[in-house]
Amino acid sequence: MSLHEYAARQGFLLLDGGLATELERAGHDLNDPLWSAKVLLEDPGAVEAAHLAFLEAGADCVTTATYQATFAGLDARGVDRAAAEAVMRGAVELAIRARDRFWRIGPRGTGRLPPLVAASVGPYGAFLADGSEYRGDYGIGRDALAGFHRKRWRLLAESGADILACETLPSFDEARILARMAEDAPHKPAWFSFTCRDDGHLSDGTPVGEVAAWADRAPGVTAVGVNCTDAALAPALVGALADGTRKPVLAYPNVRGAFDPDTKRRAAAEAAPDWGEACRGWIAAGAVGVGGCCGVGPGDIRRMRAALTPSPSGA
């Protein structure tokens, strides 16, 4: 099953929510440079349980805990190359195991399609753990940036994940570097999702329309979207992307407020959206894949599922 098949057969792909949020709710302290990847080392069963909770809530796709799992970050924790590879492969296996367990005991006669597993590829700013994934001001050259990403990209592209999720990207340059890697691994589709400073620009200031035009012609880009961005900005951003590309558009924004790089937490949002109504709005604006990011839990995903698949009686 692919993203395109989901779009054709179901009309939408419901993504999961904030994995880190669920791990925090389970009692894990993520104030750490590894963030959610810390739990891969300490309590991998909690990661699998979080994946399962999102699937049971209605998600069609779960995203692995590899967003902040990098060779450089794990090396700084004293994890050698071989062990780091095992951690990242293990993260994919946790998601696959949760998916397979759900499908064995899961929905029968509901019309649900087999869920997907997306291997998360976070930006360089996630490794820095200083909030620069919301700015893109890394201060390193393109060659160094490519070198940082290349080993993890190859490992995840060869994993059992169905798709790579290049997400929370603040920088157009970084996206183009990753897209070139995707061209070299055509057997593994990849989506590209960006953080945005307002309703028309990426965090680095690139106009969203320019990104849409690039995505439309880039062979390594399967889908393009926005995530880890204020939900209020999603309709305009989705519309701008959909106007500029024929490829699927994704929207999985935040419920929470500004990110604090010191505590690795987000402030409470002034007002959370009605997720059911919101996701219908994103689809009306042109999105195919919808879901949530920081602060969005299984309950919110359940509300989205109910809104997108009303009961036969119309109740």
JOCOR-V811087 format. One record per pair of residues at least 24 apart in sequence whose ideal C-beta (glycine too) atoms are under 7 Angstrom apart, sorted by the first residue. I is the first residue (numbers start at 1). J is the second residue. Records with the same first field share a line. If there is no record, write none. Layout:
BEGIN
I: J, J
END
This chain:
BEGIN
1: 113, 114, 116
2: 189
3: 163, 189, 222, 223, 248, 289
6: 60, 113
7: 248, 288
9: 113
10: 113
12: 283, 288, 290, 308
13: 60, 61, 288, 289
14: 58, 59, 60, 290, 291, 301, 304, 305, 308
15: 59, 61, 252, 289, 290, 291
16: 54, 59, 61, 62, 63, 291, 301
17: 54, 291, 292, 296, 297, 298, 300, 301
18: 292, 293, 294, 295, 296, 297
19: 50, 63, 65
20: 294
21: 294, 295, 296, 297
22: 50, 53, 297
23: 50
30: 264
31: 263, 264
32: 264
33: 73, 129
34: 68, 73, 77
35: 68, 129, 264
36: 65, 67, 68
37: 65, 66, 68, 69
39: 65
40: 65, 69, 87, 90, 91
41: 87
44: 90, 94
47: 94
48: 94, 97, 98
51: 94, 95, 98
52: 98, 101, 102
53: 298
54: 298, 301
55: 98, 99, 102, 115
56: 102
57: 298, 301, 302, 305
58: 301, 302, 305
59: 115, 291, 301
60: 113, 115, 116
61: 115, 116, 118
62: 95, 98, 99, 115, 117
63: 118, 120, 165
64: 91, 92, 95, 117, 118, 119, 120, 161
65: 91
66: 91, 119, 120, 156
67: 120, 122, 126
68: 122, 126, 127
70: 127, 152
71: 151, 152
72: 127, 148
73: 127
85: 155
88: 152, 155, 156
89: 155, 159
92: 117, 119, 159, 160, 161
96: 160
116: 162, 163
117: 161, 162
118: 161, 162, 163, 164, 165
119: 156, 159, 161, 164, 165
120: 165, 167
121: 152, 153, 156, 164, 165, 166, 178
122: 167, 168
123: 168, 169, 170, 171, 174
124: 148, 174
125: 170
126: 168
129: 261
130: 261
131: 259, 261
133: 168, 170, 195
134: 170, 195, 203, 259
135: 170, 203
136: 170, 171, 203, 204
142: 173, 177
145: 174, 177
146: 177
149: 177, 178, 181
150: 181
153: 181
157: 185, 188
163: 189, 190, 191, 222
164: 188, 190
165: 191, 193
166: 190, 191, 192, 193
167: 193, 227
168: 193, 195, 227, 228
169: 193, 194, 195
170: 195, 202, 203, 204
171: 204
172: 202, 204, 206, 211
179: 218, 220, 221
180: 220
182: 220, 221
183: 219, 220
189: 222
190: 220, 221, 222
191: 222, 223, 224, 225, 250
192: 221, 224
193: 225, 226, 227, 250
194: 226
195: 228, 229
196: 226, 229, 233, 237
198: 233
199: 233, 236, 237
200: 240
208: 237, 240, 241
209: 240, 244
212: 240, 241, 243, 244, 245
213: 244
215: 245, 247
216: 244, 245, 246, 247
221: 247
222: 247
223: 247, 248, 249, 250, 289
224: 249
225: 249, 250, 251, 289
226: 251, 253
227: 252, 253, 293
228: 254, 293, 294
229: 253, 254
230: 254
231: 255, 273, 278
234: 282
235: 281, 282, 285
238: 282, 285, 286, 287
239: 285, 286
241: 286
242: 285, 286
248: 288, 289
249: 286, 287, 288
250: 287, 289
251: 282, 287, 290
252: 290, 291, 292, 293
253: 292, 293
254: 293, 294, 295
255: 292, 295, 296
256: 294, 295
266: 294, 295
269: 295
275: 300, 303, 304
276: 303, 304, 306, 307
277: 307
279: 304, 307, 308
280: 307
END
